[in-house]
Amino acid sequence: MGFPRLLRILAICAVSQAAWTQSPTYGLGKTPAPEEVRKWDIAISPTGKELPAGQGTAKEGATLYVRKGCAGCHGATGSGAHAPTLISRKGVKPDPSAFCLAPCVNDANTMSLHSPFATTIWDYINRGMPLGKEGTLAPNEVYALTAFLLYKNGVIGEDEVMDAQSLPKVKMPNREGFALPPEWKHGEPRLQGYP
């Protein structure tokens, strides 16, 4: 086989490969309908403008913490269990050799204090809790659990009502520890590394 013929065969293979890899669906699946995309587009931005109606207090959240089984993973006091620490224990030094789920959030790095925005806590609870029953909490329950964690970590008062207007205004202890994310519009993908 001559070199020109081999070159032609390689060129045809390269063009075929490039065309195949640019196929939009590879013959699998289907393009989601706009309604399907909206159903999964549940992210809450730092401004909280996507938060649903509802409200909750720390007192309501304390009851829900027990009733919804949060203590089973996070511990009765919100710390000391295998799941990330939610309520910081004052004066306790974390044991570096202790098992901890990644990312390891412990007394030195409590999730509800590490987050720069209170809306991020609401968003995480709404999407990811309780484990195995994700997305089953009503907005009022998510507001109450968020208020409970913020209260127990000394960020808000016990009787403060958290709702779509008050939650984005909560001044988080680590707010200045993060760079402001770029402007984000609902429905657009978020940049890697930003809440």
C-alpha contacts under 8 A as a table, 3 or more apart, distances in Angstrom:
res1	aa1	res2	aa2	distance
1	M	5	R	6.64
1	M	6	L	6.81
2	G	5	R	5.43
2	G	6	L	6.36
3	F	6	L	5.10
3	F	7	L	6.07
4	P	7	L	5.03
4	P	8	R	6.27
5	R	8	R	5.11
5	R	9	I	6.33
6	L	9	I	5.14
6	L	10	L	6.21
7	L	10	L	5.17
7	L	11	A	6.14
8	R	11	A	5.04
8	R	12	I	6.18
9	I	12	I	5.17
9	I	13	C	6.22
10	L	13	C	5.05
10	L	14	A	6.09
11	A	14	A	5.05
11	A	15	V	6.17
12	I	15	V	5.22
12	I	16	S	6.07
13	C	16	S	5.07
13	C	17	Q	6.01
14	A	17	Q	5.08
14	A	18	A	6.14
15	V	18	A	5.11
15	V	19	A	6.16
16	S	19	A	5.18
16	S	20	W	6.11
17	Q	20	W	5.10
17	Q	21	T	6.18
18	A	21	T	5.31
18	A	22	Q	6.38
19	A	22	Q	5.32
19	A	23	S	6.71
20	W	23	S	5.44
20	W	26	Y	7.74
21	T	26	Y	7.90
23	S	26	Y	5.44
25	T	28	L	5.62
25	T	29	G	6.81
25	T	30	K	7.24
32	P	36	E	5.91
32	P	37	V	6.47
33	A	36	E	5.24
33	A	37	V	6.50
34	P	37	V	5.10
34	P	38	R	6.20
35	E	38	R	5.11
35	E	39	K	6.24
36	E	39	K	5.14
36	E	40	W	6.68
37	V	40	W	5.39
37	V	41	D	6.05
38	R	41	D	4.93
38	R	42	I	7.68
39	K	42	I	7.17
41	D	187	G	6.48
42	I	50	E	7.99
43	A	50	E	7.60
43	A	123	D	6.72
43	A	186	H	7.92
44	I	47	T	7.98
44	I	48	G	5.88
44	I	49	K	7.46
44	I	50	E	5.52
44	I	51	L	6.43
44	I	119	T	6.72
44	I	120	T	7.14
44	I	123	D	5.78
45	S	48	G	5.33
45	S	49	K	7.05
45	S	50	E	6.98
45	S	119	T	7.01
45	S	120	T	7.54
45	S	184	W	7.43
45	S	186	H	7.79
45	S	195	P	7.21
46	P	117	F	5.97
46	P	118	A	7.81
46	P	119	T	5.74
46	P	120	T	6.83
46	P	168	P	6.79
46	P	195	P	7.30
47	T	119	T	7.58
47	T	168	P	5.74
48	G	51	L	5.36
48	G	119	T	6.06
48	G	164	A	6.66
48	G	165	Q	7.94
48	G	167	L	7.57
48	G	168	P	5.52
49	K	164	A	7.49
50	E	186	H	7.72
51	L	164	A	5.42
52	P	139	P	6.79
52	P	164	A	6.58
53	A	139	P	7.18
53	A	163	D	7.17
53	A	164	A	6.42
54	G	139	P	5.64
54	G	140	N	4.87
54	G	143	Y	7.17
54	G	163	D	5.89
54	G	164	A	7.23
55	Q	139	P	7.37
55	Q	140	N	4.99
55	Q	141	E	8.00
55	Q	143	Y	5.48
55	Q	144	A	6.87
55	Q	161	V	6.48
55	Q	162	M	5.45
55	Q	163	D	4.44
55	Q	164	A	7.58
56	G	60	E	6.51
56	G	61	G	7.21
56	G	140	N	5.54
56	G	141	E	6.78
56	G	142	V	7.67
56	G	143	Y	4.73
56	G	144	A	3.84
56	G	145	L	7.62
56	G	147	A	6.73
56	G	161	V	5.63
56	G	162	M	5.40
56	G	163	D	6.80
57	T	60	E	5.34
57	T	61	G	6.22
57	T	143	Y	7.19
57	T	144	A	4.82
57	T	145	L	7.82
57	T	147	A	5.42
57	T	148	F	6.74
57	T	158	E	7.00
57	T	159	D	6.14
57	T	160	E	6.11
57	T	161	V	4.98
57	T	162	M	6.21
58	A	61	G	4.78
58	A	62	A	6.10
58	A	144	A	5.76
58	A	145	L	6.88
58	A	146	T	7.71
58	A	147	A	4.69
58	A	148	F	3.78
58	A	149	L	7.46
58	A	150	L	7.90
58	A	151	Y	6.22
58	A	158	E	5.38
58	A	159	D	6.72
58	A	160	E	7.53
58	A	161	V	7.99
59	K	62	A	5.26
59	K	63	T	6.85
59	K	144	A	7.68
59	K	148	F	6.83
59	K	158	E	6.70
59	K	159	D	7.35
60	E	63	T	5.47
60	E	64	L	6.43
60	E	144	A	5.62
60	E	145	L	7.60
60	E	148	F	7.66
61	G	64	L	4.92
61	G	65	Y	5.93
61	G	141	E	7.12
61	G	143	Y	7.92
61	G	144	A	4.25
61	G	145	L	4.26
61	G	146	T	7.33
61	G	147	A	6.62
61	G	148	F	4.88
62	A	65	Y	5.14
62	A	66	V	6.80
62	A	145	L	7.20
62	A	148	F	5.97
63	T	66	V	5.54
63	T	67	R	6.16
64	L	67	R	4.80
64	L	68	K	5.53
64	L	141	E	7.22
64	L	144	A	7.76
64	L	145	L	6.86
65	Y	68	K	5.69
65	Y	69	G	6.38
65	Y	70	C	5.23
65	Y	71	A	6.68
65	Y	145	L	6.76
66	V	69	G	5.45
66	V	70	C	6.24
66	V	71	A	6.21
66	V	76	A	7.83
67	R	70	C	7.81
68	K	130	P	7.31
69	G	72	G	5.46
69	G	73	C	7.71
69	G	130	P	7.57
70	C	73	C	5.93
70	C	74	H	6.00
70	C	75	G	7.43
70	C	130	P	6.95
71	A	74	H	4.95
71	A	75	G	4.30
71	A	76	A	4.59
71	A	77	T	7.32
71	A	78	G	6.65
72	G	75	G	5.90
72	G	76	A	7.39
73	C	81	A	6.25
73	C	82	H	6.39
73	C	83	A	5.31
74	H	77	T	7.74
74	H	78	G	5.13
74	H	79	S	5.71
74	H	80	G	7.16
74	H	81	A	5.20
74	H	82	H	6.70
74	H	83	A	5.07
74	H	84	P	6.38
74	H	85	T	6.32
74	H	86	L	7.01
75	G	78	G	4.91
75	G	79	S	5.27
75	G	80	G	5.99
75	G	81	A	4.97
76	A	79	S	7.34
77	T	80	G	7.85
77	T	87	I	6.97
78	G	81	A	7.90
78	G	85	T	5.96
78	G	86	L	5.05
78	G	87	I	4.81
78	G	88	S	7.63
79	S	84	P	7.37
79	S	85	T	4.53
79	S	86	L	6.11
79	S	87	I	5.85
79	S	88	S	6.80
79	S	89	R	7.16
79	S	106	N	7.54
79	S	107	D	7.54
80	G	85	T	6.85
81	A	84	P	7.51
81	A	85	T	7.45
82	H	99	F	6.75
82	H	100	C	5.48
82	H	101	L	6.60
83	A	100	C	6.67
83	A	101	L	6.02
84	P	100	C	7.18
84	P	101	L	6.78
84	P	104	C	6.42
84	P	105	V	4.80
84	P	106	N	6.01
84	P	110	T	7.60
84	P	111	M	7.15
85	T	88	S	6.79
85	T	105	V	5.70
85	T	106	N	4.80
85	T	107	D	6.31
85	T	109	N	7.95
85	T	110	T	5.52
85	T	111	M	6.55
86	L	106	N	7.96
86	L	110	T	5.69
86	L	111	M	5.66
86	L	112	S	5.94
86	L	149	L	6.76
87	I	107	D	7.74
87	I	110	T	6.61
87	I	112	S	7.38
87	I	149	L	6.61
87	I	152	K	6.26
87	I	153	N	5.87
88	S	106	N	7.73
88	S	107	D	5.06
88	S	108	A	7.83
88	S	110	T	5.92
88	S	153	N	6.48
89	R	92	V	5.83
89	R	107	D	6.17
90	K	107	D	7.97
92	V	107	D	6.98
93	K	107	D	7.12
93	K	108	A	7.43
94	P	106	N	6.64
94	P	107	D	6.07
94	P	108	A	6.69
95	D	98	A	5.43
100	C	103	P	7.94
100	C	104	C	5.47
100	C	105	V	7.69
101	L	104	C	5.44
101	L	105	V	7.91
102	A	105	V	7.65
105	V	108	A	7.50
105	V	109	N	5.20
105	V	110	T	5.60
105	V	111	M	6.06
106	N	109	N	5.12
106	N	110	T	5.42
106	N	111	M	7.80
107	D	110	T	5.41
109	N	113	L	7.40
109	N	114	H	6.14
110	T	113	L	5.43
110	T	114	H	5.85
111	M	114	H	5.07
111	M	115	S	6.27
112	S	115	S	5.88
112	S	118	A	7.94
112	S	121	I	6.64
112	S	149	L	6.54
112	S	150	L	6.69
112	S	153	N	7.45
113	L	116	P	7.66
113	L	153	N	7.19
113	L	172	M	6.85
113	L	173	P	6.19
113	L	174	N	6.54
114	H	173	P	7.67
114	H	174	N	5.86
115	S	118	A	7.02
115	S	120	T	6.77
115	S	121	I	7.16
115	S	172	M	7.35
115	S	174	N	6.55
115	S	175	R	7.53
116	P	120	T	7.77
116	P	172	M	5.77
116	P	173	P	7.34
116	P	174	N	5.14
116	P	175	R	4.23
116	P	176	E	7.44
116	P	177	G	7.24
116	P	178	F	6.50
117	F	120	T	5.45
117	F	121	I	7.32
117	F	168	P	7.22
117	F	170	V	7.64
117	F	171	K	7.65
117	F	172	M	6.12
117	F	175	R	6.67
118	A	121	I	5.35
118	A	122	W	6.64
118	A	146	T	7.92
118	A	167	L	6.22
118	A	168	P	6.31
118	A	170	V	6.30
118	A	171	K	7.85
118	A	172	M	6.64
119	T	122	W	5.02
119	T	123	D	6.06
119	T	167	L	6.44
119	T	168	P	5.92
120	T	123	D	4.99
120	T	124	Y	6.10
120	T	195	P	6.61
121	I	124	Y	5.16
121	I	125	I	6.19
121	I	146	T	6.52
122	W	125	I	5.32
122	W	126	N	5.99
122	W	142	V	6.28
122	W	143	Y	6.75
122	W	146	T	5.82
123	D	126	N	5.09
123	D	127	R	6.11
124	Y	127	R	5.30
124	Y	128	G	5.63
124	Y	129	M	7.41
125	I	128	G	5.40
125	I	129	M	5.02
125	I	130	P	7.61
125	I	142	V	6.44
125	I	146	T	7.72
126	N	129	M	6.30
126	N	134	E	7.50
126	N	135	G	5.87
126	N	137	L	6.63
126	N	139	P	7.64
126	N	142	V	6.04
127	R	134	E	5.98
127	R	135	G	5.30
128	G	131	L	6.54
128	G	134	E	4.94
128	G	135	G	6.65
129	M	132	G	7.61
129	M	133	K	6.62
129	M	134	E	4.80
129	M	135	G	6.75
129	M	136	T	7.91
129	M	137	L	7.72
130	P	133	K	5.27
130	P	134	E	5.40
130	P	135	G	7.88
130	P	136	T	7.80
131	L	134	E	5.90
133	K	136	T	5.95
134	E	137	L	7.69
137	L	141	E	5.93
137	L	142	V	6.34
138	A	141	E	5.23
138	A	142	V	6.41
139	P	142	V	5.05
139	P	143	Y	6.16
140	N	143	Y	5.15
140	N	144	A	6.16
141	E	144	A	5.05
141	E	145	L	6.12
142	V	145	L	5.19
142	V	146	T	6.03
143	Y	146	T	5.15
143	Y	147	A	6.09
143	Y	162	M	5.87
143	Y	163	D	6.46
144	A	147	A	5.03
144	A	148	F	6.11
144	A	162	M	7.19
145	L	148	F	4.95
145	L	149	L	6.33
146	T	149	L	5.30
146	T	150	L	6.20
146	T	162	M	7.92
147	A	150	L	5.09
147	A	151	Y	5.95
147	A	156	I	7.56
147	A	158	E	7.98
147	A	160	E	7.77
147	A	161	V	7.50
147	A	162	M	6.12
148	F	151	Y	5.15
148	F	152	K	6.05
148	F	158	E	7.71
149	L	152	K	5.19
149	L	153	N	6.21
150	L	153	N	5.30
150	L	154	G	6.36
150	L	155	V	5.08
150	L	156	I	5.78
151	Y	154	G	5.10
151	Y	155	V	5.59
151	Y	156	I	4.86
151	Y	157	G	5.69
151	Y	158	E	5.69
152	K	155	V	7.65
154	G	157	G	7.36
155	V	170	V	7.89
155	V	171	K	7.63
155	V	172	M	6.83
155	V	173	P	7.44
156	I	160	E	6.71
156	I	170	V	7.72
157	G	160	E	5.41
161	V	166	S	7.41
162	M	165	Q	7.75
162	M	166	S	5.52
162	M	167	L	5.33
163	D	166	S	5.39
163	D	167	L	5.66
164	A	167	L	5.89
164	A	168	P	7.15
165	Q	168	P	6.49
165	Q	169	K	7.31
166	S	169	K	5.35
166	S	170	V	6.75
167	L	170	V	5.50
171	K	175	R	6.87
172	M	175	R	5.15
173	P	176	E	7.71
174	N	177	G	4.99
174	N	178	F	7.17
175	R	178	F	6.14
176	E	179	A	7.34
181	P	184	W	7.89
181	P	194	Y	6.05
181	P	195	P	7.68
184	W	188	E	7.13
184	W	190	R	7.11
185	K	188	E	5.77
190	R	194	Y	6.93
190	R	195	P	7.74
191	L	194	Y	5.89
